[in-house]
Amino acid sequence: MEYTVQQLAKLAGVTGRTLRYYDEIGILKPARINSSGYRIYGSKEVDKLQQILFYRELEVDLETIKKIVNSPSFDDIQALKEHREKLLAKRMQLDLLIANVEKTLAAKKGRIIMSDKEKFEAFKQQLIDENERKYGKEIREKYGDEQVDRSNQKVKNMTPEQYAEVERLGQEILDLLDAAFLTGDPAGELAQKAADLHRQWLSYFWDRYTKEAHAGVAQMYVDDERFAAYYERKHPGAAKFFRDAILIYTGLKNN
């Protein structure tokens, strides 16, 4: 069966503008243009759009999706299996949060007593699960299961104050990095302050800090496109800039 832009948009629950934009950026081209100038989509494009929407639901950015679905080695069956695993993990995260809300409501009504630590357990577990889903395979291959498991346990043992500090540091690092990038100097005061805050942030997850491990993480931010996309959400090249700043901070790169 074939569809026009409006027909496919209605079928998929997206806007016609979205489909036209996907065409413009090359992520989803129509099968053909008819004699009246309308974009026409076939079954192949329908399946591809479904894949794109699955990736969007999993919060993958469009540039990364484009590379994935347009790759000659893309396997739609394998992709669907991975979507299922990730969506099931996401459902588990939501179930944890819902259970935490229900427990909090019960505490507010005086039916149970809920400690401050319990109020944040679901959020901390969500952080662990999200990191495992996105980066678990690579991190475990690089640092080993034992180190990752110890890091996850540190997260679980965080006090509410420590958890809030981790969240604050994470945002402050991003804000500082944006400002430092505009200076163009990874050895400058702002960039070096961002690197120091990053060390503090890592220390909440690691048993022991080393300059070599810090530098290794910084290089991973460049090598892994998912990490790069996180740091380059505003400024292309920011991941490499941050890597250089951290290498200078650790003394593993000369100023």
N, C-alpha and C positions, 0 to 999 in steps of 0.2 A: 504494500500500500504506500501511496505517496501523500505528502502533506505540504501545504504552503507554510509560510512563517506563522501566520495566525493560527492555523489548524494545529501545528506542532506545539506552539506556545500553549494553547488551551489544553492539549493532551498532556503536556508535561508539567503544567502549573507554573510556567515561567512567563515572562513578558516577551512580546515580539522584539522589543528593543534589545533584550538580552541575547536573543538568537542572532540578531543583526550584528551585535557587538562581537559575539563569538566568531562570526564569519570574518569580521574586519581584522581580528587579531590572529586568525588562522587556527583557532582551536577546534572549530566545527564548521566546515564548509558545506554548502548544500550539494546535493548530488548533481544538480544541473540548474540552469536558468531557463525558464520556458520562453516561448515566443512573445509573451506579454511582459517579460522582464521580471517575473516573480521567481524567488528562490524556491526550489523544490527539493524536499528531503525524502529519502527512501529508508528502507529497513536498516541499512548499515548506519545511517546517520542517527536514527532513533536509538539504536543500541549504544552508539558512541555518546549521545547526549545523556543517556542513563548513567553511563560510567562517569561522565563529567559531574553530574549532580551528586553521585555517591561521594566522589572526592571532595566536592564543595561542602557536603554535609559533614565530612571529616576535617573540614577547615584547612584543606590544602589550597595554596594560592594558585591562581590561574596560570601563571607562567610555568610552574612545576607540573600542573596537570597537562598543559600543552605538550611538554617534553615527554611525559609518560604515555599519553594516549596516541601521540603521533610517532612514537618510536617503532621502528620495523619489528622489534622483538616483543612488542606489547602482546600479552596473552590475556584475552578477556575472561576466560574461564578462571585462570589463576587470580586475576584481579578481583573477580566476584567472590572468590573464597577469602581473599584478604579483607574485602569490604565486610563480609559476614563476621570475621573474627574481630575486626576493629569496632563494628557497630555493637556487637555483643558486649565488648569491653566498655563501650560508652554507655550502654544500658545499665551495666553493673554500677558504673559511676553515678548515674542518675538515681538508681535505686538506693545507693548509700546516702545521697543527699536528701532524698525524700524521707528515708528512715530517720535521718538526723532532724529534719523539720518536724516530723511527727513526734519524736522524742522531746524536742524543745517545746512544742505546743503542750504536751502532757506535763512538762515541768512548769510551764507558765500557769497552768490551771491547778497546780498543786497536787497532781496525781502521783508524780515521781520526783525524786531529787536528781538533778543533773549537774555534774561537776563542770567547771570551766574547761577542763581538758577534753571532756566528752563533746563539748560544743564544737570543737575544731577537728575531731578525729576524721570525720567524713571529708573535710577539705584537704587534710593532709594525705589521706588515702587516695583522693582524687588526683593530687599532685603526683604521687608515686605512680599511679596507674597510667596517667597521661604521659609521663616521661618514659615509662616502659613501652607504651604503645608506639610512641613516636621514635624513640632512640634506643630502646632496650637492647636490641640485637647488636648494634654497633658498639654501644658502651660496654656491654658484657664481653664482647670480643676483644676490646681494647684494654679493659681494666680487670676483667675476670669476675665471675659470679660472686665470690666472697666479698670483694671490695664494694660491688654494687649493692649487695644485700646489707652490708654494714651501713652504707650511705642511706638506704631506705629506712633502716631501723632508726638512724639518727633523726630522720624526718618525723617518724612516728612518735619519737620521744620529745619532740620540740614542745616547749611551753607555748601558751598563746602569745606571750610577748616575743619569743624567739621567732615564731611563725610570722607575726606581723612585721618584725624587723627584716626577715628574708624578703617578704613582699615589698617592703619599702626600699630596700637596697636594690632589688631587681629593677624597679622603676627608675630609681635615681641613676643607676648605671646607664640605662637607655637615654635618659635626658642629658646626662653629661656627655655621652658618646656623640649624640647629635650635635651638641655645641662644640665639642672638641674637633669633630670632623671638619667643621666649617673653618677651623684655623689652619687645617692642612698640616699640622705638626704633631706627629705621634709622641714626640718627646716633650711636648709642651705641658704646662701645668694642668690644664683640663684633662688631657688624655691620660696623664699619669695618675691623676686623682681617680679617674674612671677605672684604671687598672688596679689601683689599691682597693677601691670599693669591691671590685670583682674578686680580689683575694679574700676580702672579708666575707663576701657572699659564699664563695666556695667552702670556706672554713665551717659553715653551718652543715655542710654535707660530707666533708672529708674528715677522716680520723686524724690525718697528718698532712699538712701542707708542704709541698716541695716546689721549688721554682721550675724544675723540669716538668712536673705534672701540669703546672699552671700553663707553661708554654705549649705543652701537648694539647691541652684543651683549646687554647687559642688557635692553634693550627687546624684543629678539627672544625672550628667555626668557619674557616675558609674552605676546607676540603669538602664538607658536607653541605649541600645546597639548601637543606632545610634550616640548618643553623645560620647559614649566610643570609637566607631570606628573612629570618627573624631580626638580625641586626641591620639589614639593609632595607627595612621597610620604608625608610624615608630617603636614605642616601646610598645609591649604588657605590660599592667599594668600601663601605663602612666596616665590613667584616675584616678585610685585609688591614685597614687602618687600625682597628682594635687589636688585631693580632700583632701588628708591629709595635703598638703601644705597650702591650703586655710583654713582648720580647725585650723591649728596652727596660721596662720595669723590673723584670727578673734578672737583667744583666746578661741575657743570652743573645742580645743583639746590641752592637755598638751604636751610640747616638749618632 
